Amino acid sequence: MERYQEIERSIITNYRNKIWAKFIKGITEYKMIQEGDKIAICMSGGKDSMLLAKCVQQLHKYSKVNFDVQYIAMNPGYSETNKQKIISNAKLLNIPMTMFETNIFECVEKIDDHPCYICARMRRGYLYNKAKELGCNKIALGHHFDDVIETTLMGMLYGGQMQTMMPKVRSTSHPGMELIRPLYYVKEADIINWQQKNNLEFIKCACKVTENNPDGNSKRAEMKKLICNLKQNYKDVDKNIMKSTQNVNLDTLIAYKKDGVVHNFMDEYDLDVEK
């Protein structure tokens, strides 16, 4: 058995409950993959997107749902070392990856205001365009369970808003395109464990902004530490953060926004009395 086959096998054996079952749960519960889909699996070169590619590759082999897949990697301006690392890992994992070039890092380096946000928007745009060029109707990203709950907390604590990272969303700027997140229920700790047990080494975020501002100072890192501290007193706090996004009681909210329109509880508060 070749090494890539051993790695594939580990996903559906050793990590059947912690990775494979949760991967299937997310896809099934949110109907992420449907008959006739052509999906671009977007590979950044990190642990999450590489695992995503292997999971989808396994599903593609055995699924009764007929869908097609393209494995794409965008080079936003990686160093040659990181670029070659991504290529060699794809080869090691037996993933037929196609890489295309952009100059995103060069452009973002010149931006002082919210460079990470601009970078993410630009990357997403390039990925949608490439996927459309390849005839795909969906792109799949490697966001996982921890990304979801960290985003939820950041929105509340720093943005003053209650929102979360959705399992799938239709693009408003690219008609006919949809974004899906098949690792929605997979925990980062289990991804790291899978990586380490298989002796795999992937790149981390390799942009110039990250080099100048270590991850330890980022808002997302703060959320990781906060959740970790909370879990010391209550081990299911991460599960409850996720559950809270699926268990919203509108009757107890001061206001909420739907389709861009703000609804306030005072709008209907006196109606029952008047009746």
C-alpha positions as CSV (number, residue, x, y, z in Angstrom):
1,M,0.0,0.0,0.0
2,E,1.4,3.4,-1.0
3,R,1.7,6.2,1.5
4,Y,-1.2,8.3,0.1
5,Q,-3.4,5.2,0.4
6,E,-2.5,4.8,4.0
7,I,-3.4,8.4,4.6
8,E,-6.7,8.0,2.8
9,R,-7.5,4.9,4.9
10,S,-6.8,6.7,8.1
11,I,-9.6,9.1,7.4
12,I,-12.2,6.4,7.2
13,T,-10.8,4.1,9.8
14,N,-8.9,5.8,12.7
15,Y,-10.7,9.1,12.2
16,R,-14.0,7.7,11.0
17,N,-16.0,9.3,13.9
18,K,-14.0,12.5,14.4
19,I,-13.5,13.5,10.8
20,W,-15.2,11.3,8.2
21,A,-18.6,11.1,9.9
22,K,-18.7,14.8,10.7
23,F,-17.7,15.6,7.1
24,I,-20.6,13.5,5.8
25,K,-22.9,15.0,8.4
26,G,-22.2,18.6,7.2
27,I,-22.6,17.7,3.5
28,T,-25.8,15.7,4.2
29,E,-27.5,18.1,6.7
30,Y,-27.0,21.2,4.5
31,K,-27.3,19.4,1.1
32,M,-23.9,20.8,0.0
33,I,-23.3,18.4,-2.9
34,Q,-26.1,17.5,-5.3
35,E,-26.5,15.6,-8.5
36,G,-24.7,17.2,-11.4
37,D,-22.5,19.6,-9.3
38,K,-19.1,20.5,-10.5
39,I,-17.1,21.6,-7.4
40,A,-13.8,23.5,-7.2
41,I,-11.9,22.3,-4.1
42,C,-9.9,25.4,-3.2
43,M,-6.5,24.3,-1.7
44,S,-4.5,27.0,0.1
45,G,-1.8,24.5,1.1
46,G,-2.7,24.4,4.8
47,K,-3.9,21.4,6.8
48,D,-7.6,22.2,6.5
49,S,-7.8,22.5,2.7
50,M,-5.6,19.5,2.2
51,L,-7.8,17.3,4.4
52,L,-10.8,18.7,2.6
53,A,-9.4,17.7,-0.7
54,K,-8.8,14.1,0.5
55,C,-12.3,13.8,2.0
56,V,-13.9,15.0,-1.2
57,Q,-11.7,12.7,-3.2
58,Q,-12.8,9.7,-1.1
59,L,-16.5,10.8,-1.4
60,H,-16.1,11.2,-5.2
61,K,-14.9,7.6,-5.5
62,Y,-17.8,6.0,-3.7
63,S,-20.8,8.4,-3.7
64,K,-24.0,7.5,-5.4
65,V,-24.5,11.2,-6.2
66,N,-23.0,12.0,-9.5
67,F,-20.8,15.1,-9.2
68,D,-17.5,16.2,-10.7
69,V,-14.5,17.8,-8.9
70,Q,-11.6,20.2,-9.8
71,Y,-8.8,20.7,-7.3
72,I,-7.4,24.2,-7.6
73,A,-4.7,26.1,-5.7
74,M,-4.1,29.8,-6.1
75,N,-0.7,31.3,-5.7
76,P,-1.2,34.8,-4.3
77,G,2.5,35.4,-4.1
78,Y,4.0,32.7,-2.0
79,S,7.7,32.3,-1.6
80,E,9.1,29.6,-3.9
81,T,9.7,27.4,-0.9
82,N,6.0,27.5,0.1
83,K,4.8,27.1,-3.5
84,Q,6.9,24.0,-4.0
85,K,5.7,22.6,-0.6
86,I,2.1,22.9,-1.7
87,I,2.9,21.2,-5.0
88,S,4.9,18.4,-3.4
89,N,2.2,17.8,-0.8
90,A,-0.5,17.5,-3.5
91,K,1.7,14.9,-5.2
92,L,2.3,13.0,-2.0
93,L,-1.4,12.9,-1.3
94,N,-2.2,11.9,-4.9
95,I,-4.4,15.0,-5.5
96,P,-4.5,16.2,-9.2
97,M,-4.1,19.8,-8.3
98,T,-3.9,22.7,-10.7
99,M,-2.2,25.9,-9.5
100,F,-2.7,29.4,-11.0
101,E,-0.9,32.6,-10.4
102,T,-2.0,36.0,-9.0
103,N,-0.3,39.0,-7.5
104,I,-2.6,39.5,-4.5
105,F,0.1,39.7,-1.8
106,E,1.9,42.4,-3.8
107,C,-1.3,44.4,-4.0
108,V,-2.2,43.9,-0.3
109,E,1.2,44.9,0.9
110,K,0.4,48.5,-0.2
111,I,-2.8,48.6,1.8
112,D,-2.8,49.9,5.4
113,D,-6.5,49.7,6.2
114,H,-7.9,46.2,6.8
115,P,-5.4,44.3,4.6
116,C,-6.6,40.9,5.7
117,Y,-10.2,41.7,4.8
118,I,-9.1,43.0,1.4
119,C,-6.9,40.0,0.8
120,A,-9.7,37.6,1.7
121,R,-12.1,39.4,-0.7
122,M,-9.6,39.4,-3.5
123,R,-8.7,35.7,-3.0
124,R,-12.4,34.8,-3.0
125,G,-12.9,36.7,-6.2
126,Y,-10.1,35.0,-8.0
127,L,-11.3,31.6,-6.9
128,Y,-14.8,32.2,-8.1
129,N,-13.5,33.4,-11.5
130,K,-11.2,30.4,-11.9
131,A,-13.9,28.0,-10.8
132,K,-16.3,29.6,-13.3
133,E,-13.7,29.3,-16.0
134,L,-13.4,25.6,-15.3
135,G,-17.2,25.2,-15.6
136,C,-17.8,24.7,-11.8
137,N,-21.0,25.9,-10.0
138,K,-19.6,25.6,-6.5
139,I,-16.3,26.3,-4.6
140,A,-15.5,24.4,-1.4
141,L,-13.4,26.0,1.3
142,G,-11.7,24.3,4.3
143,H,-13.3,26.2,7.1
144,H,-14.0,24.0,10.1
145,F,-16.0,23.9,13.4
146,D,-13.5,26.2,15.2
147,D,-13.5,28.8,12.5
148,V,-17.3,28.9,12.8
149,I,-17.5,29.5,16.6
150,E,-14.5,31.9,16.6
151,T,-16.2,34.0,13.9
152,T,-19.4,34.0,15.9
153,L,-17.6,35.3,19.0
154,M,-15.6,37.9,17.1
155,G,-18.8,39.3,15.7
156,M,-20.3,39.7,19.1
157,L,-17.2,40.9,21.0
158,Y,-15.6,43.1,18.4
159,G,-18.4,43.8,15.8
160,G,-21.3,44.2,18.1
161,Q,-23.4,41.8,16.0
162,M,-24.8,38.3,16.2
163,Q,-23.9,36.4,13.0
164,T,-22.0,33.3,12.1
165,M,-20.1,31.6,9.2
166,M,-22.7,29.8,7.1
167,P,-22.3,26.2,5.9
168,K,-23.1,27.4,2.4
169,V,-24.0,30.7,0.7
170,R,-24.9,31.8,-2.8
171,S,-22.5,34.4,-4.3
172,T,-24.0,37.8,-4.8
173,S,-21.2,38.9,-7.1
174,H,-20.9,35.7,-9.2
175,P,-24.4,34.6,-10.3
176,G,-24.9,30.9,-10.3
177,M,-22.0,30.2,-8.0
178,E,-22.2,28.9,-4.5
179,L,-19.7,28.5,-1.6
180,I,-19.8,25.4,0.6
181,R,-17.9,24.4,3.7
182,P,-17.9,20.6,4.0
183,L,-15.7,20.5,7.2
184,Y,-18.3,22.6,9.0
185,Y,-18.5,20.1,11.9
186,V,-14.9,18.9,12.0
187,K,-12.9,20.2,14.9
188,E,-9.4,21.7,14.3
189,A,-7.8,19.6,17.1
190,D,-8.8,16.4,15.2
191,I,-7.4,17.8,11.9
192,I,-4.1,18.6,13.7
193,N,-4.1,15.1,15.2
194,W,-4.7,13.5,11.8
195,Q,-1.9,15.6,10.3
196,Q,0.6,14.6,13.1
197,K,-0.3,10.9,13.1
198,N,0.4,10.8,9.4
199,N,3.6,12.8,9.7
200,L,2.4,15.5,7.3
201,E,3.8,19.0,7.1
202,F,1.7,21.7,5.6
203,I,2.3,25.4,5.1
204,K,0.7,27.9,7.5
205,C,-0.5,31.4,6.4
206,A,2.5,32.7,4.5
207,C,1.5,36.3,3.7
208,K,3.7,39.3,4.5
209,V,1.1,40.8,6.9
210,T,1.2,37.7,9.0
211,E,4.9,37.8,9.1
212,N,4.8,41.3,10.5
213,N,1.9,40.6,12.9
214,P,2.3,37.1,14.4
215,D,-0.8,35.0,14.8
216,G,-0.5,35.3,18.5
217,N,-1.6,38.9,18.2
218,S,-4.6,38.4,16.0
219,K,-8.3,38.6,17.0
220,R,-8.9,35.0,16.0
221,A,-6.0,33.9,18.2
222,E,-7.6,35.8,21.1
223,M,-10.9,33.9,20.4
224,K,-9.0,30.5,20.4
225,K,-7.4,31.4,23.8
226,L,-10.8,32.6,25.2
227,I,-12.6,29.4,24.2
228,C,-9.7,27.3,25.5
229,N,-9.9,29.0,28.9
230,L,-13.7,28.6,29.0
231,K,-13.5,24.9,28.2
232,Q,-11.4,24.4,31.3
233,N,-14.5,25.1,33.4
234,Y,-17.1,23.7,31.0
235,K,-15.9,21.3,28.3
236,D,-19.0,21.7,26.1
237,V,-18.8,25.5,25.7
238,D,-17.6,25.2,22.1
239,K,-20.5,22.9,21.2
240,N,-22.9,25.4,22.9
241,I,-21.6,28.3,20.9
242,M,-22.3,26.4,17.8
243,K,-25.7,25.3,19.1
244,S,-26.6,28.9,19.9
245,T,-26.4,29.8,16.2
246,Q,-29.0,27.1,15.5
247,N,-31.3,27.9,18.4
248,V,-32.1,31.6,18.1
249,N,-35.3,32.8,19.8
250,L,-36.5,35.9,17.9
251,D,-39.0,36.6,20.6
252,T,-36.2,37.5,23.0
253,L,-34.1,39.6,20.7
254,I,-34.3,43.4,20.9
255,A,-33.8,43.6,17.1
256,Y,-32.8,41.5,14.1
257,K,-32.1,42.1,10.5
258,K,-33.7,40.1,7.7
259,D,-33.0,40.8,4.0
260,G,-31.4,44.1,4.9
261,V,-34.4,45.3,6.9
262,V,-34.1,45.9,10.6
263,H,-37.0,44.6,12.8
264,N,-37.4,45.8,16.3
265,F,-39.4,44.1,19.1
266,M,-41.2,47.4,19.7
267,D,-42.7,47.2,16.2
268,E,-45.2,44.6,17.4
269,Y,-45.0,45.1,21.2
270,D,-48.3,46.9,21.6
271,L,-50.3,45.1,19.0
272,D,-51.6,42.4,21.3
273,V,-52.8,45.0,23.8
274,E,-54.5,47.0,21.1
275,K,-56.4,43.9,20.0
